[in-house]
Amino acid sequence: MADRTDSPAHRPRRPARRLPGSTGYLDRRTLRRGSAGPLLLTGLGVAYVVSGDFSGWNFGLAQGGFGGLAVAAALMGLMYTCMVFALAELAAILPTAGGGYGFARRALGPWGGFLTGTAILIEYVLAPAAISLFIGDYVESLHLFGLTSSWPVYLACFVLFIGIHLWGVGEALRFSFVVTGVAVAALIVFAVGAFTDFDAARLHDIPADPHAFGSSSWLPFGLLGIWAAFPFGMWFFLGVEGVPLAAEETRDPARTLPRAMATSMGILLVLALVTFLASTGAGGADAMKDAGNPLVAALQPDGHPTTLGRIVNYAGLAGLVASFFSLIYAGSRQLFALSRAGYLPRFLSLTSRRKAPWLGLLVPGTLGFALAAASGDGARMLNVAVFGATISYALMSLSHIVLRRREPGLARPYRTPGGTVTSTVAFLLACSALVATFLVDVTAALIALGVYAVAAAYFALYSRHRLVASAPEEEFAALARAEAELARD
């Protein structure tokens, strides 16, 4: 066919040849450029994550207690910070919609790119489905619209918010920014209210397990509890790595992306610290560890509603909407990039007249709604998403290390502070977090591995022989091979 490369297995070093028709192919697969500046991208980075401040993280208290979750969250914060700095450099080098997949494609070859992109796709398809379940639970608990069943809420979420994305990326990012601002403001108001009732003794009120190695009042489940709490420490930051997926819709991405990523990560670190301390100190670690709505529970320890509790409750819904909305965006761009390059069926990358990847939005959205309506198990879906995320983190961090060593002369508009030391720290912590997912939910890890196996079989048997040479990520890789051959000659 006119837009295929030769099989890498047969021609590993020869750059893919641009063939007739490639320009028309890309004309039907373009995004709206220049739609996002540093402010909207910073909002996007926070939006991916903000729902994790309202709920989910607190279940880590049941795994490690306050001390165990505190150490786990600190280590995961270090992992994300190191990874964000590494990805900022890679995004400035390869500003394409492929994001992490594009980085791994350049550093680790087609297999590395596909495995990274698939892991990211698992995260960004499963997470919105899980969050739609939580939105449904919130709507029911708040007695909104008189609903007694949540599935209409799931459907409304996917239809309404995908519709906004189809309208246009600029409109979508502005909507996300406003909703995220509401959620962040509510977190600040919550912290001010909760700190007025702060008691340090409540931080370590979970009884220590005498049989756990190294247990104490601060580490009630021992040293292993720290490791088991890793996936929950990730909830304060999960998703921020998706900012580079907006590269092709960004003004001056080489400068804008690193700045937005660093700023959003700084905001998330502050929110994580404040939320964790305020809620646990006000409500008590033992009460928080099983709370479905920990921030409200911290403000209402006796169960009686308060005005501030109601405000935070509604703001929690805003946080869930912000994360749901932005994760749909991320999933559509990752699917778009993989499809455009031929790793997935190419029709999925077609864009509308408003330059929105309409099938890249509708297909994952339909799948997400089906999963939400059929399973109803949001925690399990999030655990599957976390498993996919940790794989992608390890591969993306490894890509930074490989490119630094293999292509030291590559033009780098932004350079990671600490170089490969920084990305090595991210890589080691990501591997540790990957193993920790088995400590929390073995079934979720096995489900993710099963999806991986099916995807790998598809790539091995079919799509790796049909990659599109003119796709940006493939062109970068072809250019690198050509430059390497010239250097050898």
C-alpha positions in Angstrom: 0.0 0.0 0.0 1.1 3.6 -0.6 1.5 4.6 3.1 3.2 1.5 4.6 6.7 1.1 5.7 8.6 -2.1 5.0 8.6 -4.6 7.9 11.2 -3.6 10.5 12.0 -7.3 10.9 13.2 -7.4 7.3 14.8 -4.0 7.0 15.9 -2.9 10.5 18.3 -0.1 9.5 16.9 1.4 6.3 14.6 4.5 6.8 11.0 4.1 5.7 10.4 5.6 2.3 7.8 8.4 1.8 5.5 7.2 -1.0 2.9 9.0 -3.1 -0.4 9.9 -1.3 1.1 10.4 2.1 0.3 14.2 2.1 -3.4 13.5 1.5 -3.4 10.9 4.2 -2.2 13.4 6.8 -4.5 16.1 5.5 -7.4 14.0 6.8 -5.6 13.5 10.1 -4.6 16.9 11.5 -5.4 18.6 14.8 -6.0 22.3 15.4 -2.7 23.9 16.0 -2.0 26.8 18.4 -5.2 26.2 20.5 -3.4 25.9 23.9 -1.0 28.2 25.7 0.8 27.7 29.0 -2.2 28.6 31.2 -4.6 26.1 29.6 -1.9 23.4 29.5 -1.2 24.0 33.2 -4.9 23.6 33.9 -5.0 20.5 31.8 -2.2 18.9 33.9 -4.0 19.7 37.2 -7.4 18.6 35.7 -6.1 15.1 34.9 -5.3 14.6 38.6 -7.6 16.8 40.8 -10.3 14.2 41.4 -7.6 12.0 43.2 -7.4 14.7 45.9 -11.1 14.2 46.8 -11.1 10.4 47.1 -9.2 7.2 46.5 -5.9 8.1 48.1 -7.3 7.5 51.6 -7.6 3.8 51.0 -3.8 3.7 51.3 -4.3 4.3 55.0 -5.7 0.8 55.2 -2.5 -0.5 53.6 0.2 1.5 55.4 -1.4 3.8 58.0 -0.5 7.5 58.1 3.3 6.9 58.1 3.2 4.3 55.4 1.0 6.3 53.1 3.0 9.5 53.8 6.3 7.8 52.8 4.6 6.2 49.7 3.1 9.5 48.6 6.5 11.2 49.1 8.2 8.6 47.0 5.5 8.7 44.3 5.7 12.5 44.3 9.5 12.1 43.7 8.8 9.7 40.9 6.3 11.9 39.1 8.5 15.0 39.6 11.5 13.2 38.1 9.4 11.8 35.3 7.8 15.1 34.5 11.3 16.7 34.1 12.4 13.9 31.8 9.2 14.0 29.7 9.5 17.8 29.4 12.8 17.3 27.7 11.4 14.6 25.4 8.3 16.7 24.6 10.5 19.6 23.6 12.4 17.3 21.2 9.4 15.4 19.8 6.4 17.7 20.1 3.8 15.3 18.6 0.4 14.0 19.7 2.0 10.6 20.4 3.4 11.8 23.7 5.0 9.0 25.6 4.5 6.6 22.7 6.4 8.9 20.4 9.3 9.2 22.8 9.6 5.4 23.2 9.3 4.9 19.5 12.3 7.1 18.9 14.4 5.4 21.7 13.2 1.8 21.9 11.9 1.1 18.3 8.4 0.1 17.1 7.9 -2.5 19.8 8.9 -0.1 22.6 6.6 2.6 21.1 3.6 0.2 20.8 4.0 -1.2 24.3 4.2 2.2 25.8 1.3 3.6 23.8 -0.8 0.6 24.7 -0.1 1.0 28.4 -1.0 4.7 28.2 -4.2 3.8 26.3 -5.2 1.3 29.0 -4.8 4.0 31.6 -6.8 6.7 29.7 -9.6 4.4 28.6 -10.2 2.7 32.0 -9.8 5.7 34.2 -12.7 7.8 32.7 -14.9 4.7 32.9 -14.1 4.4 36.6 -14.6 8.1 37.3 -18.0 8.0 35.6 -19.0 5.5 38.2 -17.8 7.8 41.0 -19.7 10.7 39.4 -22.9 8.5 39.4 -22.4 7.7 43.0 -21.9 11.4 43.9 -25.1 12.4 41.9 -27.1 9.7 43.8 -25.7 10.6 47.2 -26.5 14.3 46.6 -30.0 13.4 45.5 -29.6 15.3 42.2 -32.2 15.1 39.5 -34.2 12.5 41.5 -32.1 9.7 40.1 -32.1 6.3 41.8 -30.0 4.5 39.2 -26.5 5.7 38.0 -26.4 4.4 34.5 -28.1 7.5 33.0 -25.4 9.6 34.7 -22.7 7.5 33.0 -24.4 8.0 29.6 -24.9 11.7 30.1 -21.3 12.1 31.1 -19.9 10.5 28.0 -22.5 12.1 25.6 -22.2 15.6 27.0 -18.5 15.8 27.5 -17.5 14.0 24.3 -19.8 16.5 22.5 -17.8 19.4 23.9 -14.6 17.8 22.7 -16.1 17.3 19.3 -17.0 21.0 19.3 -13.3 22.0 19.4 -10.2 21.6 21.5 -10.0 25.3 22.5 -13.5 25.2 23.9 -12.8 21.9 25.6 -9.7 23.1 27.3 -11.4 26.3 28.5 -14.2 24.3 30.0 -11.8 22.0 31.7 -9.9 25.0 33.1 -13.0 26.5 34.6 -14.2 23.3 36.3 -10.7 22.6 37.6 -10.5 26.1 39.1 -13.7 25.4 41.0 -12.3 22.1 42.4 -8.9 23.6 43.4 -10.6 26.6 45.1 -12.8 24.1 47.1 -9.7 22.2 48.2 -8.2 25.4 49.5 -11.4 26.2 51.4 -11.5 22.7 52.7 -8.0 22.9 54.0 -8.6 26.2 55.8 -11.7 24.7 57.5 -10.0 21.3 58.3 -6.9 22.8 59.8 -9.0 24.6 62.4 -9.8 21.2 63.9 -6.4 19.7 63.4 -5.0 17.3 66.0 -1.7 15.5 65.5 -2.8 12.6 67.7 -5.4 11.6 65.1 -2.7 11.0 62.4 -1.6 7.8 64.1 -4.8 6.4 65.6 -4.8 3.2 63.6 -3.9 0.3 66.0 -0.6 -1.3 65.2 -0.5 -4.9 63.9 1.9 -6.7 66.2 2.6 -9.4 63.6 3.8 -6.9 60.9 7.5 -6.4 60.7 8.5 -3.0 61.8 5.1 -2.0 62.9 4.5 1.0 65.2 1.9 3.7 65.8 3.1 5.5 62.7 3.6 2.4 60.6 0.7 0.2 61.9 1.2 -2.3 59.1 4.9 -2.4 59.1 7.5 -1.6 56.5 5.7 -3.7 53.8 2.7 -1.3 54.3 4.8 1.5 52.7 5.2 -0.6 49.5 1.5 -1.6 49.5 0.5 2.0 49.7 2.4 3.0 46.5 -0.6 2.8 44.2 -2.6 5.0 46.5 0.2 7.5 46.8 0.0 7.7 43.0 -3.6 8.9 43.1 -2.3 12.4 44.0 -0.5 12.6 40.7 -1.9 10.0 38.3 -2.4 11.5 34.8 -0.2 14.6 34.9 2.1 12.8 32.4 -0.6 13.3 29.8 0.2 17.0 29.1 2.6 16.2 26.2 -0.3 14.6 24.3 -1.5 18.2 23.6 1.8 19.0 21.8 0.3 19.4 18.3 -2.3 21.7 19.5 0.1 23.9 21.5 1.6 27.3 20.7 5.4 27.0 20.7 5.4 23.5 22.3 9.2 23.4 22.9 8.9 26.3 25.3 5.3 26.0 26.5 5.2 22.3 27.4 8.1 22.2 29.9 6.8 25.3 31.6 3.3 24.0 31.9 4.3 20.6 33.1 6.6 21.9 35.8 4.0 24.4 37.0 1.2 21.8 37.1 3.4 19.4 39.0 4.3 22.0 41.6 0.6 22.8 42.1 -0.2 19.1 42.5 2.5 18.6 45.1 1.2 21.4 47.2 -2.4 20.2 46.9 -1.4 16.6 47.9 0.5 17.7 51.0 -2.3 20.1 52.2 -5.2 17.7 51.5 -3.4 14.7 53.1 -2.5 16.5 56.3 -5.7 18.4 56.7 -8.1 15.6 56.2 -6.2 13.0 58.3 -5.5 15.4 61.1 -9.1 16.6 61.2 -10.9 13.3 60.8 -8.4 10.8 62.0 -6.5 8.1 60.0 -8.7 5.3 61.2 -11.9 7.0 60.1 -10.4 8.1 56.8 -9.1 4.7 55.7 -12.5 3.4 54.6 -14.3 6.6 53.8 -15.9 6.9 50.4 -15.8 10.7 50.6 -12.9 11.4 53.0 -12.9 15.2 52.8 -16.5 15.5 53.7 -16.0 12.8 56.4 -13.2 14.9 57.9 -15.4 17.9 58.1 -18.4 16.0 59.5 -16.9 13.4 61.9 -20.3 13.0 63.7 -22.2 12.6 60.4 -24.2 15.8 60.8 -24.1 17.9 57.6 -22.4 21.2 57.7 -22.3 24.1 55.2 -18.6 23.6 54.5 -19.2 19.9 54.1 -21.9 20.5 51.5 -19.6 22.9 49.6 -16.8 20.4 49.5 -19.2 17.6 48.5 -20.4 19.5 45.4 -16.8 20.6 44.6 -15.8 16.9 44.7 -18.3 16.4 41.9 -16.6 19.2 40.0 -13.2 17.6 40.6 -14.5 14.3 39.2 -15.9 16.1 36.1 -12.6 17.9 35.5 -10.6 14.6 35.6 -13.1 12.7 33.6 -13.2 15.4 30.9 -9.5 15.8 30.6 -8.8 12.0 30.6 -11.2 11.6 27.6 -9.1 14.2 25.9 -5.8 12.3 26.6 -7.2 9.0 25.6 -8.5 10.4 22.2 -5.1 11.9 21.4 -3.1 8.8 22.3 -5.5 6.7 20.2 -5.3 9.2 17.4 -1.5 9.1 17.3 -1.2 5.3 17.4 -3.8 5.0 14.6 -2.3 7.7 12.4 1.0 5.8 12.5 -0.6 2.5 11.7 -0.2 0.8 15.1 -4.0 0.6 15.4 -6.6 0.7 12.6 -6.0 3.8 10.6 -9.6 4.9 10.3 -9.6 5.7 14.0 -7.3 8.8 13.4 -9.7 10.6 11.0 -10.5 14.1 12.1 -13.6 16.2 11.5 -13.9 19.7 9.9 -13.2 21.1 13.4 -10.0 19.1 13.6 -11.3 16.8 16.3 -10.4 13.0 16.1 -14.1 12.1 16.2 -13.7 8.3 16.1 -10.8 8.6 18.6 -13.4 10.2 20.9 -16.4 8.0 20.1 -14.9 4.6 20.2 -13.2 4.8 23.6 -16.2 6.7 24.9 -18.5 3.9 23.8 -16.2 1.3 25.3 -15.9 3.3 28.6 -19.7 3.6 29.0 -20.1 -0.1 28.3 -17.5 -1.0 30.9 -19.0 1.3 33.5 -22.6 0.1 32.9 -21.6 -3.6 32.8 -19.1 -3.9 35.6 -19.9 -1.2 38.2 -16.5 -1.8 39.8 -14.7 1.5 39.6 -11.9 0.5 42.1 -11.0 -2.5 39.9 -10.9 -0.4 36.7 -8.7 2.2 38.4 -6.3 -0.6 39.5 -6.1 -1.8 36.0 -5.4 1.8 34.9 -2.7 2.2 37.5 -1.0 -1.0 36.3 -0.9 0.3 32.7 0.3 3.6 34.0 3.3 2.2 35.8 4.4 0.2 32.8 4.3 3.4 30.7 6.2 5.3 33.3 9.1 2.8 33.3 9.3 2.7 29.5 9.1 6.5 29.2 11.8 7.0 31.8 13.9 4.4 30.1 13.4 6.2 26.8 15.0 9.4 28.3 18.0 7.4 29.5 18.5 5.7 26.1 18.2 8.9 24.0 20.6 10.8 26.3 23.2 8.0 25.8 22.5 7.1 22.2 22.0 10.6 20.8 23.9 13.1 23.0 24.2 15.6 20.2 20.4 15.8 19.7 19.1 19.4 19.8 17.4 19.8 23.2 15.5 23.1 23.7 14.9 22.0 27.3 17.2 19.8 29.4 16.2 17.7 32.4 17.8 18.9 35.6 20.1 16.1 36.8 20.0 14.4 33.4 19.9 10.6 33.4 20.1 10.5 37.2 16.7 12.1 37.4 15.1 9.7 34.8 16.9 6.7 36.5 15.2 7.6 39.8 11.8 7.7 38.0 12.5 4.4 36.3 13.4 2.6 39.5 10.4 3.9 41.4 8.1 3.1 38.5 9.3 -0.5 38.6 8.7 -0.6 42.3 5.2 0.8 41.9 4.5 -1.8 39.1 5.3 -4.6 41.5 3.3 -3.0 44.3 0.1 -3.2 42.1 0.3 -7.0 42.6 0.2 -6.4 46.4 -3.1 -4.5 46.1 -5.1 -6.2 43.4 -3.7 -9.3 41.6 -6.8 -9.7 39.5 -6.5 -6.2 38.1 -2.9 -6.8 37.2 -3.7 -10.0 35.4 -6.6 -8.3 33.5 -4.1 -5.6 32.3 -1.6 -8.3 31.3 -4.3 -10.1 29.3 -5.2 -6.9 27.4 -1.5 -6.4 26.8 -1.1 -10.0 25.4 -4.0 -9.5 22.9 -2.6 -6.1 21.8 0.9 -7.5 21.4 -0.4 -10.4 19.3 -2.2 -7.9 17.0 0.9 -5.8 16.6 3.2 -8.8 16.0 0.9 -10.5 13.5 -0.5 -7.5 11.7 0.1 -3.9 12.3 3.9 -3.8 12.6 4.0 -4.6 8.9 1.7 -1.7 8.1 3.2 1.3 9.8 2.7 4.7 8.1 6.1 6.2 7.1 4.8 9.8 6.9 3.4 9.9 10.4 5.4 12.3 12.5 6.7 9.7 15.0 7.8 7.4 12.2 9.5 10.3 10.3 11.5 11.2 13.5 12.6 7.5 13.8 13.5 7.4 10.1 15.5 10.6 10.3 17.4 9.2 13.3 18.3 6.0 11.4 19.4 8.0 8.4 21.6 10.2 10.5 23.1 7.2 12.2 24.0 5.6 8.9 25.6 8.8 7.6 27.7 9.0 10.8 28.9 5.4 10.3 29.7 6.1 6.7 
